[in-house]
Amino acid sequence: MIPRKICSIAFMLLVVAGLVLAAGCTGAGSQPDITKSPIKSVPVDDITIAYREAGSGEPLVMIMGYSSTMDLWDPRVLNELAKYNRVIIFDNRGMGNSTSSDREYSIRIFADDTAGLMAALGITKANVMGFSMGTNIAQELVLDYPDKVDKVILYAGDTGGKEAIPPSPEVLAVLADTSGTDRERGERLFKELFPAAWLKENPDPSKYFPVVTTMNPPENVQRQYEAVASWNGTYSRLPGITQPLLLVAGDQDVLTPPENSLIIAQKVPHSWMVRMRGGGHGVMYQYPDEFAGIVQTFLSNAR
């Protein structure tokens, strides 16, 4: 549970501290640019979900992680995938521009929301990709709505529950350090998203970190955290995933150790795992071309 909490706290503090800057990254030529797509909204059950989409082809629904908004997807990755897919990103319940209600939050409700969004957009079946906590939502989605999911991509994922491998004690000590200003805490946590050697060579976040345009209500972030903490996980149910599954992990991810992906791969038939060398939890931002290429190769070839 902790890796998702910490990664997203890092994102939150970066926004608060003003450290998240424009990445300035758009594709060449006439390729789609999802950052220029309008934010739309549709009613789903007891809330309204905000979303963006770009591209055409098979739908690819992308589920963001804890306390984060759809702004946190790397636009370079999105735009590359939108060359071949109808890419759909959205804000989870109570995050960003999506509304909330008095209903108690849970991972399964977030999966229900995702299924409801698909129905509202007229999508009967889609490929689904989750990032960090979004992988938990994706797992519940494919288990509860198997007919709605074609292929699954889990990026920096774990099973939740007692089977999930937490960060090391050293990393936990850094994450538990609440001293200093918001900016100082944000800088410490930001460093945990990337391997130290890579970060030393890439010290300017404006060159690789996306633009963040919305904030999340603290009370909804807390409710989302409680949903994560109360989730029992999927470990015993993983063999029920029969769809082709791709797991992508940075081999130096200290927030969600890559061994978590191996646990899932060993339990799910028809699964593939890619450990990206030199990658941290933020490997999507480090190597966007390679990351998008891996995902698209899987989507184009897995059966």
N, C-alpha and C positions, 0 to 999 in steps of 0.2 A: 504493500500500500504506500509506503513512504516515498518511493521514487517519484510517483506521479505528483504527490503533494509538493515535494521539494522543487522539482523541475518547474512547476507552474508558479510557485511562490517566487522563484527567480524571475520568471517572466513578469509577474505583477510588480515586483520591486523595480525592475528595469523601467517599466512604464512610468511608475510613480516618480522615479528618480530622473526621468527624462533621458535615459540612456539608450532607448530604442530609437534609432534614427532611420531615415529613408535609405533603403537598400539600393535604389536607383537601378533596378534590374528588370529589364523587359526584353522580350525576344526580338529577333530580327525579322524584317520583312512584314508579311501580312498575318503572322501567326496571332492567335487570340491573346488578349491581354486581360486577364481576369480582374486586375486592379481597376480597370476602366468599366467593368460591368456594373450595372446598377445593383444596389442592395434592394432586394424584393422581400416580401413577407407573405406567408400563407397561414391561415388558421389550422392548427393541429390539436385536436382534442380540446384541452382547457387552456391552451396558450397560443401564441403566434410565433412562428419561427422565421427568423431572418436568414436569407441565403443569397448566394451569388452563384452564377454558373457561366461557363464559357466552353466553346468547342462543340463538336457534334460527334455522333457515333454512339457506342454503348455507354450507358450511364456509369459514372464512377463517383460514388458518394463517399466523401472524405470526412471523418469524424475526429474533431479536435480533442485535446486532453484537458485535464483538470484546470479550472479557473481561467482558461485561455479562450480567446475568440478566434474566429476564422481568419483574422488578420495574421495569425502566427504561422500559417502555412507559407512556405517560401514561394513567392510568385514565379521564380524561375522554374521550379518544379511543376507548379500548376500549369504554367503556360506551355511547357513542353508536353505534358500529358494531354492538354487540351487540343493538341494537334491531331490526336487520334481518338479522343474520348469526349463525351459530354461530362465535363468535370463540374461537380456540385459541392460547394462548401457551405457550411452553415454554423450559426451560433447555437450551442446547446441551451437547453432550458435555463432561463435566468441569466445567461451570459450575453454580453454585448448588446445587440439590438433585438434579441429574442426576449419575449415576455416570460413571466413566471405566474405561479398561482400558489395557493395554500397547500397544495398537495405535497406530501412528503417525497423528497428526492430519493432516487435509488438508481443503480446502474440499469436495472431492468426497465424502469420508466424512461430513462434516456434512450434505451433501445426501442421502446414503444414509440417514442417521439420520432426517432429516425425512420421507423417503418411508416409512421403517419405522414412524415414529410414526403417520403417516396410516393405514397398513395395520393397526396395532394398535388403532386407534380405529374401524376399519371404514369408513374414508373412501376411496372409490375415486377421487374427483376433488374438488379444492378450488381456491378462489382463494388466491393466495399473496402475502404482502407481506413484504419484507425492509427492514431499516434498516441503513445503513452496511455493515459486513462482511456483514450478513444479506442484502444485495442480491446479493453474490457467490454465496452459498449458493443463493439463489433462482434465479439464472441457471443454475447447474449443475443444479439440480433440474428446471427446465423443459426444459433441453437433454437431460438423461439420462432423464427420466421424463415425456415430453410428454403422455402419455395421462392423467397424474395431475393436470395443471394446467389450469385453465380460463382465469382471468385473472391478470395479474401486476402488482404495484405495487412499484416500486423507489424508496425514499425515501433521498435522499443517497447515490446509488449511483455506481459507476464500473465500468470493465471490468477493472480490474487490469492487470498487465503493463506494458509500456513505453508503452502508449497512454494510460494514466491520467494525468491532470494533477494534480501534487502541489500542496501549499500554497506560498505565496510564501516567499522567503528570510526575510522579516521574521517571518512566522508560525513558520517552522521554527526560527528563533533563539529565540523564546519557548518553543517546545515542547522545545527541547534544553536549556533552563536548568533544571538540577537543584539549584540552590542553595536554601537555606532549609529550613524544616520541611515535613512532609507537608502541613500546613494551608496554608502559604504557596504551595507548589507547586500544591496543589489550587485555590486561589483564582485563581492566574494562568491555569491551564488552563481553569477554569470560564468565565473571561471570553472564551475563544476559541470557546465554543459559541454565543454570542449577539452580535449587533451591539452596539457600545459604547453607542449612543444608547438602544437598547431596554433594555439592562441598567441604565443609569443611571436609567431610569424605573421599573424593576422590580428593586430591589436585594435583595428578600427571597425567597430560593429556596423557602421554605416555602409560598409562595402558588402555585407553579407546578411545582415539581420533585417527583417521586413519592417514596413511601416505599421505602427499600431494606431488605430483611429478611435477605439472605444475602450472604456473601462468597465469593470464588473462590480456590481454592488457587493460590498463586503459580506452582507448577510447571506447573499446567495452563494458566494464562495464558501462560506462556512457550511451551508446546507449541502453543497456539493461534496465538501470534504467528509461530512458525516455519511453521505451515501457511499463514498469510497470505503470508509472505515467499516461500514456494516456489510459490505459485499462479501459473500462467502466464496467467491471464485468459481472457476469452471473445471478445475483439475479432473475430477471424476467424470465429467461430462464431455471432455475433449474428444474421445473417440466418436462421438456423435456428429462431429463436423466431417462431412464427406465431400465437401467442395474442395477444389484445389486451393491450397493455402501457401502463401509466401510470407516468410518471416525475415525482416531486415533489422539488423542490429549493428551498432558500432562496436568494434572489438575492444574499445577502451571506454565504453559507457560505464561510468561509475554510479549513475543514478538508477538505471535499470540494467543491472549486469546482464551481459549477453547470454549467460547460462540460462536465463529465464526463457529465452527463445528456444534453446535446445530442449528444455523440458516440454514445451508445447509441441515441437517438431516430433519428438519421440512418441507422443500420444495421438497425433492426428495423422491418419493415412493421407496419402497424396499431398505431402507437404514438402516445401523447399525452404532452405535457410541460407541466407547470405549474411556473413559477418564482414562488414566493410573495414578494411585495414586502416588504422589511424583515426577511426571515427569515434566520436563521443555520442552523448544523448542527442546532440545537435548535428548529427552527421548529415542530415538533409540540407543544412545551411553550409556545411563544409564542402560537400561534393555534390552540388545540385544536379549536374549533368549526369554523373554516374548513377546517382540515386534514381533519377527519373528513368534512365535507361534500363536499370534493373527492373523497376516496376513495369515499364511498358513491355519489356521482353517477356515477362511473366504473363501479363494480360493478353499478349498476342499469341502465346504458344502453349500455355497450360491447358490441359484437357481433363 
